[in-house]
């Protein structure tokens, strides 16, 4: 379970840091608390998503197209949860209107 949680968290951390760097470099936005809160919340969501995937994957023995459909569905839900986590963090700091 820890392996999937670390994979999910590291993927989320890379995505959030690249998004934050893009925002800082593309605009006049300064680095501050909003960047740290966003990175931490998205990374935590990634860890939780990886752990949930590990638990579900261990209990469901799927093969063939069912496993592919499950992985695609979970990837979409994982991306949506990361996006919602980022929006909640930006709304908490007042940068999301």
PELINLIN-V179959 format. One record per pair of residues at least 6 apart in sequence whose ideal C-beta (glycine too) atoms are under 6 Angstrom apart, sorted by sequence separation. I is the first residue (numbers start at 1). J is the second residue. D is the distance in Angstrom with one decimal. If there is no record, write none. Layout:
# PELINLIN-V179959
I_J_D, I_J_D
This chain:
# PELINLIN-V179959
23_29_5.5, 90_96_3.8, 24_31_5.9, 62_70_5.6, 87_96_5.7, 20_35_4.9, 53_74_5.8, 16_38_6.0, 16_39_4.8, 16_42_4.0, 49_78_4.7, 12_42_5.0, 13_43_4.6, 12_43_5.1, 49_81_5.9, 9_43_5.3, 12_46_2.5, 11_46_5.9, 45_81_5.5, 9_46_4.4, 45_82_5.7, 8_46_4.3, 9_47_3.9, 8_47_6.0, 42_82_5.6, 45_85_4.0, 8_49_4.7, 5_47_4.9, 8_50_2.5, 7_50_5.5, 42_85_5.0, 41_85_5.0, 42_86_5.4, 5_50_4.0, 4_50_4.2, 5_51_4.3, 38_86_5.8, 41_89_4.2, 4_53_5.4, 1_51_5.7, 4_54_3.8, 38_89_4.3, 37_89_4.9, 1_54_4.2, 37_93_5.9, 34_93_3.9, 34_95_5.4, 12_82_5.6
